[in-house]
């Protein structure tokens, strides 16, 4: 069985040729690759104002974002406990040491990139 025919409005029947410099092409192709799209689809979406997909995030960067989020959460909890005076200095010292360790680990991961 053959594929059903597309209606006239969804056919890509018109071809537009665009000349660009090497630098412009590198920018366009880099942007398209970053979003995981082909160059024609990228240009078509940019020109028509349709939304572009979100930028791809590498698994390593995702892990870094998660760790930073956890550190921020720990700092918020420590601040809240400090303001409420519901902490013991020994526990607070241990928690701060853990936050310092995580920050040091993240810094070393970023430097190794």
N, C-alpha and C positions, 0 to 999 in steps of 0.2 A: 504494500500500500504506500502510495506516495505521500510526501509531506504536504499538509494543507497550505494553500497559497496565502501569503500575507496580504493584508489590505493595503491600499495605495499609500496611506498615511504612514505606515510603519516601514515602508521600503526605504532603503538608503540609496536612492537613485542618483543623487546629485553629488558630484565630486568637486571638492574645493582644493586647489593646490596653493600652498603657502610657502613662500621663500623666507628663510631665516638664516641668521648667522650661525656659525658653529657654536658660539657661546650660548645663543638663545636655544638652540637645539639641545645642548647639554643640560641647560636648566630645565627645559620641558621634559626631556627624557628622564632626568634625575628625579623630578617631582612625580612623574608617573610611576617610576620604579619604586619610589618610597611608599606610594599608596597601593602598590601591587596591581597597577592598571596598565593597559596598553596605551601608547601615545595617542592614537585616534580617539579612544574613549575618554582619556583625560582632557584633551582639547575640546571635545564635544561637550563634556559636562561643564568645563570652565566657561565656554562661550555662551551656553544656554542658561547659565546661572543655577543649574541643578546642584544639589549638595554632593560634595565629594566624600568618599569614605574616610574614616579616621586613619591616622597614621599608624602603620604597623609598629609594634613595640617588640623588641627582641626579648626572648625569655630571660636573659641576664638582666636587662634593664627592668623588667617586670619584678624580678626578685629584689632588686635594689629599691624599687618603689615600695614594695611590701615591707621591707626592713625599715625604711625611713618612716613609713606610716606607723609601724609598731613602736619605733623610738619616740615619735611624736605623741603617741598614746601614753607611753610610759611617763614622759615628761609632764603631760597634762595631769595624769593621776598623782604624780609626786607633788605638783603644784597645788592641786586641790587638797591633798592630805596636809600639806604644809600650811595652807591657809586655814584649814579647819583645826589645826593643832592636834591631829589624831595620829601622829606618827611617833615612833620611838626612834631616837637618833641612830641606834644600831641598824635597824631595818632600813631607814632612809639611806644610810651610808652604803649598805649592800646594794640597794636599788640603784643608787647613783653610780656605783662601780660597774654594775651590769650595763647601764646606759653608756658609760665611757668605753667599755669593752666593745659593744656593738658599733659605736661610732668609729672606733679605731679599726675594726674589721671592715666597715664600709669604706673608709678612707683608703685602706690598703687595696681593696677590690677596685676602686676607681683609679688608683695610681697604676695598677697592673693592666689597665685597658690599653 
